[in-house]
Amino acid sequence: MSDHKSSRLSGFYAKPLRERLAVVSEWADLDEQETRALFDGLTLEQADHMVENAVGLFALPLGIGVNLLINGRDYLAPMVVEEPSVIAAVGNAARLARAGGGFQAGSTTSVMIGQVQLLDVPDLAAAATAVTDAAAALGERIDTLLSSMAARGGGFRGVEVRPLPHTPAGPMLIVHLLIDCVDAMGANVVNTAAEAAAPLLETLTGGRANLRILSNLTDRRRAWATCTIPVSAFTTGAVSGHTVAKGIAEANAFAWADPYRAATHNKGIMNGIDPIAVATGNDWRAIEAGAHAYAARDGQYRSLTDWRLVDGEAALFGRIELPLAVGIVGGATRVHPTAQTALKILGVATARELAEVMAAVGLAQNLGALRALAAEGIQRGHMALHARQAALAAGVPPDQVEHVAALVVAEKNVKASRAAEIWAALRGESQ
């Protein structure tokens, strides 16, 4: 992706599908095969090798999040999602963020945690000391096993011990192996390291190794993003920008204090992050697990974002931080043609850059949802998009969907049954 290209694509949504596809293909310099992979990527034969008992393929819409400016660079974000308004919300929020210079994002190194559970340990304190003292030997064993990853700048980064003296199964010692997975998601690598370290850990502790597996609470592998937007950018009709921005900050405070609201708030964030994970062949279930566990890290489940008025209430500041264990090599990313094309559209060079883009899109998604709630109510904002689904569900032909959707929205009766009635009447008139 060329740095001089702008992702500010005004009216992109109004173009016919084939024109949008052509714009994205030109943007990312896709060849004919890569372009085709966007709508006809995975074969039955490939699917049969990816999962057990494969019997077919299941398609979801792949759209593009536009207007993204992150760390001074423009991005188009491939997003696989079935929910109406998600992709539109990202584009609208990213456009607002551009008024303040876009998003700034960063990340930690790609360190994952492998856990080895040790039971029947005679002396937890002595065992913990023995493991800590043997860090170099553990590192040598793991880096020898993971020589290719070590050659790429990754590998063993340390060991930690976590005594759990009171559990339903009795005392146990948990050993954390810290592994830098560089540009891989790293699940298989970390599991391999835990398996390899277990015999030495048994010898060191006098205990018995049970589970040897990665943790999906990847709090050593985080990404974050921020933006600062002038409140004037939120002005809509008769509603002042300050009123909207204040409403966004108040909504975030609600999610920080109340887990019932926080669950819905964070679900909205993942509306932006998960679709990029799916598009790029990453494990969205692992990302979800890590995000929600991180949201409860202080003992109460809270919002993953922070929105507040700053600069004498002249601007709205937003920040997100969460674990994001994603990769650009290995797994489905390596074998799924559409995932490879999605990564080319994104133009990311490292897994950390991918995580930073995902964090920024999560923040944008959250901003879009909170702005809709604060300014007009979520249902009003979603009505037109849901009307299209209602028309499709009613059996309206694709070339008539927009017309029927507009009619049910005008009636404020967005139901498939009403769309079916309108379409039946239209058919009768034409006949």
N, C-alpha and C positions, 0 to 999 in steps of 0.2 A: 504494500500500500504506500503510495507516495505521500509525503508529508504535506505537500502543497494543496492537496485535494481537501475540500471542505465537506464535512458530513451534514452541514446545514442545508438540507434538501427541502426547500419550501414546496408544499403541495405534492409531496411524494405520494401521499396516501390517495390522492385523486387520480393518479395516472393508472391506466390499465395495467393489469398484472404483467403482461409481456414487456411493457415499457419499464416497469420497475425492475424486472429481471435483467433487462438490458443495461440499465443504469448501474446496478450492482456488479454485473459482469465486467463492465468497463472500469468501474472503480477498482476492483481487485485484480484486474487483468486476468480473468478466468479464461481458460481455453474451452473448446466446445465440450470436452468430456467433463470438465469440472462444473461447467454451467448445467449440464444435464444431470449431474449428481445431486443438484439441489432439488430435483423433483423425481428422479428415477435412479437413486443411488445404490440401494442395497438389493442384491439378488437373493432369491430363495436359497441358492447354494451357499452363499455367504452366511445367511441367517442360520442355516443348518449347522454350520461350524461354530457359530457364536454361542448358541444356547442349546440345551437339551430339549428333545421332543418338539423341535420347531415344526410348525404346520403352515406358517404363512407370515405375512408382514402386516403391520398396523401403522397407518400413516397419520401424522399430525401436521397441522399447518406450520410452515417455516416462514417467519416474517423478519423484518429488519428494523431494529431500533436506530433511529437517525438522530442527528443534531449533537452527537456526543463529542465533547471537547474535554480531554483528560490529560493532565500534565502538558498542556499546550499542543496536543496532537489530536487530530480528528479520527474518530472511529465509527464504523458501522457495525452494529451488533446483531449477528444472526440469533434468532430466538425461536425455539420450538415450543409452542403453547397453544392450547385450545380455547383459553378464556378470552372473551371479548374485552377490549379496552386496555389490556396489559401493554401491548406494544405502543399503542397511541399515547398512553400515559408516560412512558419512558421518553418518547420523542418530545412531548410537550414540556416535561420537566427539564429535559436536557436543554431545550431552547431557553427556558427561564434561567438556567444555570449559566448559560453563555453571557447573560447580562452582567454577571460578576466574574467573568474570566473562565467559566467552566469549572470542572472538578480538579482537585489536587488529590493524588492517590499515592499510597506507599504500601510496603509489605515487609515482613520479616523474611529470613531465609526459610528454605523449604524443609524444615525439620519436623519429622514425624516421630511418634512414640510407639515403640513396641513393648508390650507388657508380658512379663513372665510371672505367673502366679506360683509361689512356693509355699507348700503346706508341710505340716509335721516338722517345723523348724525348731530345734531344741532351745535356741537362745536368739530371740529376734534382734536384740541390740548387737550381739557379737556377729551375727550373720550380716547385718547391715554394714558394719565396719569392714568385714571381710570382702563384701562385694565392692564397696567404694574403693578399697585399697587395690582391688584387682582390675580397675578400669582400663589400664593399659593393655592387660592380657585379653580382656574382652574385646577391646577395640581392634587389636591385631587379628583376632580370630574372625571378627565380623568383616573387617576391610579385606582380608584375604579372600573371604567368600564373595564379597561384593566388589571385586577388583575393577570391573568395568565402570561401576558407579563412582568408585574412588578416583578413577582416572579422569572422570568428568568433573571432578571437584566436589563430589559428595562423599557419603560414607558416614562412619561412626563419629558422633560428636559428644558423647558422654554417657554417663550412667547415673541414675538416681534411684533411691530406695524409699519405699513407702510402707512402713509397718502398719498393719491393720490388726490390732490385738483383739478386737471384739467384732466378730462376724457370726452369722448363724452357723457357719461351718468351723468355728474356732479361729485361733490366731493364724495369720498368714503374713508373708512378706511379699510385696509386689515390687518387682524390679522394672524400672523404665529404661529402655535402651533408646537413645536419641540418635536418629539416622537422618542425615540430610539427603533428600531424594532428588534434588536439583529440579529437572524438568518433568519428572514422572510423578504421577499421583502417589505411587509408592507402596500400595497395599501389599502386593506380592513380595516386594523387596523386604519390607519390614517384617512380614510374617516369616520369611526365610531366615532373617537375622535372629528373630526370637527363638526359632527352632534350633538354630545352630548354637546359641548361647546357653540354652537350657541345661545341657549336661554339665558344663563348667559351673553354672550357678548352683546346681544340686550339690556338687562337690564342695563348693565354697561355703554353703549354708548348712549342709547336712539335711536339707529338706527334700521334698518331692515336688517336681514341677508338674503342674496341671495345665492350665491354659497358657498358650504361647501365641499371642495375636496382637495386631495393632489396636490402638485406640482411635476412635473417630472424633474424640474431643481433641482436635489438633490445635491446642492453644499455643503451640510454639510455631505455628504456621498460619499467621494471620495476615489479613489485608485490611486497609482502611481507605476512606475517601472523605473529602470535605468539600463544601462549597459555601460561598458567601454571596447572597443575592440582594440587590437593592429592593426595598419593600415596594418601590414604585412599579417594579416589574409585575407585581401581582394584581395591579388595579384592573378590575373588570366591570364595565358598565357603571352601575351606581355604587358598587362596593369598592371601598378604598383599599389600596395595596397593604396599608398598615393593618387594617382589620383582618384581611386574609392571612397575613404573615403571623399576626398575633394568634389567630385561631389555630394555625399549624403548630406553633410553639405550645399552646395550651393542650392540643390533642396529644402531642408527644409526652407532655408531663403526665397526662392520664395513663398512657401506656407504660411509663416508667414506674408509676405507683401501683398499678392494678394489673395482676397477671391475666385476668379475663380479657381486658382490652389488649394487653401486650401480645397475647396469642394471635389475635387478628391483625394487629399492627405488624408483627414479624412475618406472618403469612404473606402480607402484602409485599414486604421486602423480598421474600423468596420468590414471589411472582416474577421478579426481574432476574434473579440469580439463577434459579433452576432452569429456565428456558435456554440460557447460554450453556449451562452444563450439559443439557440434553443435546443441543446442537453440536457441541464439540466432543461428544462421546465420553463425558465425564460422569462420575457416580453422584447423581443428585441426591440419592438417599443418604450417602455418607455426609454430604454437605449439609443437608437438613439436620441430621443427627448432631453434628458438631455445632451448628449455629444455635439450635435450641438449648443444648447443654450449656453452651457459653453464655446464653442469655440468663441462665439461672446460677451463674458462678458465685454470686454472693449470698445464695440461699433463697432468693426470691426471683422468680421469673420476671424479667424486665424487657423493655424495648432495646433493640440493638442500635437504635439511632438516638441522636441528641439534636434537637432543633431549638434554637433560642434567638431572641432578638438581641442584636449587638449594635455598636456604634450609635448609641443614643436612640436605639430603636429605629434607625434608618436602614438597617439591613437585617436579613435573616441568615443565620449561620447554621449549617447542618453537618453532622459527622456520623459516620458508621464505622464500626470495627467488628470483625468476626473471623472465626477460623475459616480458611478456604483452601482445602487440600485438593488442588486440581493439577492436571498434567497436560502436556502437549505432545507427549510420546507414550507409546505403549497402550495396552488395553484396546477398548473400542475405538479410541482416537486413531490408532494405527490401522485398523482394519475396515472401518466404515468410511466409504467414499464421501458421503455427505459431511461427516465430521471433519474430514481433511479439507474439504472445500470451505466449510464454515471457518476453520482456523485461518485459511488463506484470506478470507474476507476480513477477518479481524486484524490480520497482519501482526499478531503478537510474536515476539521472538523468544520469550521465556514463559515458564509457568507462572512466575511471579507477576509478569505483566498481564497475563490472562486473569489472575486473581484480582489485580488492581482494577481492571476494566469491570469485572463482575461486581466488585464492591461499589464502584461508581454507579453502575446500572441499578444495583439494589437501593442505593440512596436516591437515585432519580425516581425509581418506582414508588418508593415511600413518599417522596415529595408529591408526586402526581396524585396519589391516593389521598393524602392529607389535604392537599389543596382542594380537591373535589369535595371532600367532606366539609372543609371549612367554608368554602365559597358557595356551594350550591347543593350539596347532598349527593351521596354516591349514586343513588338510583337515577337521578336526573342525568347525571353525566354518562351513565352506562346505557341509557334507554335506547338510543339510536343503534348502538352496537348489538344489544340484545335483540332488537327488532329484526335484524338481519337473520339471526339464528332462528327466531320464531318463524320467519318467512320460509327459510330452508326446511325447517321441521314440518311445515305445512305442505310441503311438496311444490312450492313455487319454483318455476324454472330459474336458473341463475341469471338470465338476462332481464328478469322481472323482479328480482329480489329487492333492489334498491327502491323501486317504485312502491311495492307493497309495504316495505319497511317504513317508508316515509308516511304512508297513510295510517298505519297503526300507531306510529309515534304521534301524529297529529291528533288522533283520538285519545291518546294517553291510555291505550288499552293493548299493551304489548304482550299478546298471548298468541300461541300457535293456532288456537281455535279461531281467533278473530282474523288472523292472517289468512286462514283457509277460507273463511267466509268472504273476505274481500277478494281473494283470488277467484273464487267461484263466480262472484258477481262480475268481475272484470272479464272472465272468460265468456260469460253469458252475453255481455255487451258486445264483445268482439264477434261473436257468432251471429 
